[in-house]
Amino acid sequence: GERPYCCDQCGKQFTQLNALQRHHRIHTGEKPFMCNACGRTFTDKSTLRRHTSVRDPSSRPPAPHTSGRHTGD
């Protein structure tokens, strides 16, 4: 597919402008997303969410219940 958005720093191309803007933070070092619990900063919101779910297990979705029995027979 067409990738009309091109990084002026490294030439990497993107299909969406927001993806280019997110990528550009790699070059600028900007990390606008901060963890309220520990103060660590991140370049994008999805990385902050992943960090938060690892730090705080209560923010994770519940694991599926398993009985421990093998039911494949």
N, C-alpha and C positions, 0 to 999 in steps of 0.2 A: 504494500500500500504506500500511498504518498506520505512523505514526512516533511511537511513544509516549514517546520520550526527547527532552526539549526543553532547550536551553541557557538557563540563567537570565540570562545576560549579553546575548545577542543574539536569542534566540527561534528560532534554527535548530533544526530537528527531525531526529531520527535514528531509524533502525529498530533499532539495536543500542546497548546501553549502552557497550560499549567504544569505539564510534565517537564518542559524546558525550564520553567521558573524554579521548580523543585530541584532539578539537576544543577542549575546554576549555583545553588548554595554550596555544592561541593567545592567550587572554585573560590567563592567569597568567604567561606567559613562560617556563614550565618547559621545560627541554630536558634530559631525563634520559639521552639516548643520546649517548655520546661516542666519537669516532674515536680509537682508540689510537695512530694514527700521527701525527696533527697536533693533537689536543686539541679540535677543533671539536665543538660540541654541536648536537643536533637534537631536534625535538619528537617524532619517531616513528622506529621501527626501520627502516621501509622507506626513508626518506630517508637514514638512515645507511648502509644497504646500497648505495644508489645512489651515494652519495659515495665509499664504499670502492671500488666497482668502477671508478669514474673515476680515483681516485688510484692504484690498484694493478691494472694490466691483467692480471696473473696470476690475479686472482680472478674474471675474467670467463669465461663459457663460451666454448669455442673457436668461431671463426667458421666457417661452412660453407666447404668447399674449392670453388673455382671454377677451371675450366681456362682461362678467358679466351676460350674459343671460343663463338660464338653457336650454339646448338643448336635454335633455334626453327623452322628451315626444314624 
